[in-house]
Amino acid sequence: MLNTKKYDYLVVGAGPYGAIFAHEAAKLGKRVLVIEKREHVGGNIYTHVEHGVTVHDYGAHIFHTDNQEIWDYVQQFATFNGFQNQVMANYEGEMYNLPFNMNTFYEMWGTKTPAEAQAKIAEQREAALGQLGNRAPRNLEEQAISLIGTDIYQKLVKGYTEKQWGRKATDLPAFIIKRLPVRFIYNNNYFNHRYQGIPIGGYTQIFDQLLDNPLIDVQTGVDFFNDRDAYLSEFPRIIYTGMIDKFFDYQYGELGYRSLKFEKEVLNTDNYQGNAVINYTDAKTPYTRVMEWKHFDGASDEGVSVVTREYPQTWDRDKEAYYPINDETNMAIYKQYAALARQHQNQVVFGGRLGQYRYYDMDQVFHAALTLVRQEFNLPTDYVFTEKKG
């Protein structure tokens, strides 16, 4: 017997989608059991502190949004530091600012004005379009060069993209890069959003508070699939945030995912790389980026720094699925699973990045979870989730 307390909901996965739903359901008087395969809550934005440094265990996560409701919501659980992600790119020892802006163009060509940079990009774009003739770009490489020219593509796009996807750029579909952000101003802020930052003390505190309710029970180290049939028979309503193809035993085939490997290193230095994130955009370097965590909030023990290298990996069933590969082939398969999921909608809700097979930023996951809460409990669209303090 798994539903020992007559729970109203089973939430599979203690990441943001599941934790937010559990929190709001409990506020409305529902009893919720949350199970999580990993040994901790927080999903991929789990953090821990060592040597005075807040370490993001699964890669850098910067909260950024223009959504006032979501910003107000997340600030209930943590104080944010206003960090802005200003990424550097290392191409075979050459350093460039990202995203593409006037600093990048100066570093690349020595151009000093927007007109000079625009002319340089236009010159390279026209040459690329001339080689294509009148036809549309057929792959990612052609698409990227037609947008930003050859120099930027070769140094800052090609190697990084091929490592990230595990495929040649000429074998990737053009629609993956529909546009590339190009700014003709001297501004290195990676995101354009109004609200940006990282919670002081890390993200885990947010989940500890979300799940701190006597109506919520949390079980970590528990795999839904070890007792799937029992869960389905005993729980009237299930919020499932795992892989949708695995839920249905891969009956239409595996969906495509990319996995990641992280290597953490503790260094006896006050400053290893001088920036929070450095992307390695050449093909020779096996990792895509290096994060030095003390630069996210300035906190660490003296003489110590913690860095993490991030390596993209081919996914298999023994690895974590991090990114859905939303190409035409996989989306055709997903549509079959989505149709199957609709047949189970009276009992099971499929949510989050893996349950809905789409890439979500953090604020989008928060928004999707609150949207589900409104729908599930027939709340008005102007229902206010933010709890007033004091």
C-alpha positions, 0 to 999 in steps of 0.5 A, spaced: 500 500 500 503 506 497 497 511 498 497 510 506 494 517 507 489 518 502 493 523 498 489 527 493 495 527 489 502 524 487 507 528 484 513 525 481 519 529 481 521 534 486 523 539 481 520 546 480 514 544 476 512 539 481 514 542 487 510 549 486 504 544 484 505 541 491 506 547 494 499 551 491 495 544 492 497 544 499 495 551 501 488 549 498 488 543 503 490 538 498 494 532 501 500 531 496 505 525 496 512 528 492 517 522 490 523 524 487 528 519 484 534 523 486 537 523 493 535 531 493 529 536 491 530 541 487 531 538 480 536 540 476 537 547 479 539 544 486 545 547 489 549 546 495 555 550 499 562 548 500 568 552 502 563 558 503 561 557 495 554 556 493 555 550 487 550 549 482 550 541 481 547 541 474 550 547 471 549 555 471 542 557 473 540 564 472 533 566 474 531 571 468 524 574 467 519 579 464 514 576 468 512 580 474 507 575 477 513 570 477 518 575 479 514 576 485 512 569 486 520 566 487 522 572 491 517 570 497 522 564 498 529 567 497 533 574 496 536 575 489 542 578 488 541 582 481 547 578 478 547 579 470 550 573 466 556 576 462 559 570 458 566 570 455 568 565 449 574 562 449 576 560 442 583 557 441 585 562 446 582 568 443 577 571 448 570 574 446 564 577 449 557 574 448 552 575 446 554 578 440 555 585 441 559 591 439 565 589 444 565 582 440 565 586 433 571 590 436 574 584 438 573 580 432 574 586 427 576 592 430 570 595 428 568 601 433 561 604 431 555 600 429 555 602 422 562 599 421 560 593 425 553 592 421 557 593 414 562 588 416 556 583 417 552 585 411 558 584 407 559 577 410 552 575 409 551 577 402 557 573 400 554 567 404 547 568 401 550 569 394 553 562 395 546 559 396 543 563 390 535 563 391 534 557 395 533 557 403 538 555 408 538 547 408 542 546 415 544 550 421 551 552 418 548 555 412 542 558 416 547 561 421 552 564 416 546 567 412 545 571 419 551 573 422 557 571 417 563 567 416 567 569 422 563 569 428 560 563 425 566 559 425 569 562 431 563 562 436 558 558 433 560 552 429 564 548 435 560 550 441 554 548 437 557 541 434 559 539 441 552 541 444 548 537 439 553 531 438 552 532 430 555 536 425 552 543 423 551 541 416 547 535 419 543 539 424 536 542 421 536 550 419 530 551 424 534 550 430 537 557 429 531 561 427 535 568 429 541 569 433 541 575 438 546 581 435 546 587 439 549 594 436 551 596 443 556 595 448 552 591 452 555 584 455 548 582 459 547 575 456 539 576 457 534 582 456 530 581 461 528 586 466 529 582 472 535 577 473 539 574 479 541 568 483 538 567 490 543 569 495 544 562 499 542 558 493 536 555 490 535 549 494 532 553 500 526 555 495 524 548 494 525 546 502 520 552 503 515 550 497 515 543 500 514 545 508 507 543 509 504 538 514 500 536 508 506 534 503 510 528 504 516 528 500 520 521 499 527 522 495 531 516 492 524 513 490 523 511 483 516 511 480 517 506 475 519 501 481 512 501 483 508 504 477 502 500 476 501 500 484 501 508 484 497 508 478 492 504 481 492 507 488 492 515 486 486 518 483 491 524 480 498 524 478 502 530 476 508 526 472 514 530 470 519 525 468 520 523 461 513 522 457 516 516 452 519 512 458 512 513 462 509 509 456 514 504 455 517 507 449 512 504 445 513 509 439 520 509 440 525 513 444 525 521 443 531 524 442 535 527 448 542 530 450 545 529 456 551 532 460 556 530 465 559 535 470 566 535 473 567 539 479 574 541 482 576 545 488 582 550 487 587 553 491 586 560 488 582 566 490 580 567 482 581 562 477 578 565 470 576 572 472 569 570 470 562 566 472 562 563 465 567 562 460 564 558 453 569 554 450 567 555 442 573 551 439 572 543 437 578 541 440 576 543 447 571 537 450 567 541 454 562 547 452 563 551 458 567 552 465 563 555 471 567 559 477 561 559 482 564 564 487 563 570 481 556 568 481 555 571 488 562 573 491 562 568 496 567 563 498 572 561 503 579 565 503 584 562 498 579 557 495 575 557 488 570 551 486 569 550 478 565 546 474 566 543 467 560 541 463 561 536 458 555 534 453 554 527 452 550 522 448 543 520 452 542 513 453 537 510 458 542 510 463 544 517 463 539 523 465 536 527 460 537 534 460 535 537 453 529 535 448 532 535 441 526 538 438 527 536 431 522 534 426 523 527 427 522 527 434 516 532 434 513 527 430 514 521 435 512 526 441 505 528 437 504 520 438 505 520 445 502 527 446 495 523 443 496 517 448 497 522 454 490 525 452 487 519 453 490 519 460 488 526 462 483 524 467 488 521 472 495 523 469 498 530 468 504 531 464 508 537 465 515 540 465 521 539 460 521 532 460 513 531 461 512 536 455 518 535 451 520 542 450 525 547 452 523 551 458 527 556 462 526 557 469 521 562 469 517 558 464 517 552 468 514 557 474 509 560 469 507 553 467 506 550 474 502 556 476 497 555 470 496 548 471 494 550 478 489 555 476 486 550 471 486 544 476 483 548 481 478 552 477 482 559 480 480 565 476 485 568 472 487 574 477 488 569 483 494 572 486 499 566 489 504 571 492 503 571 500 504 578 503 509 578 508 508 581 515 
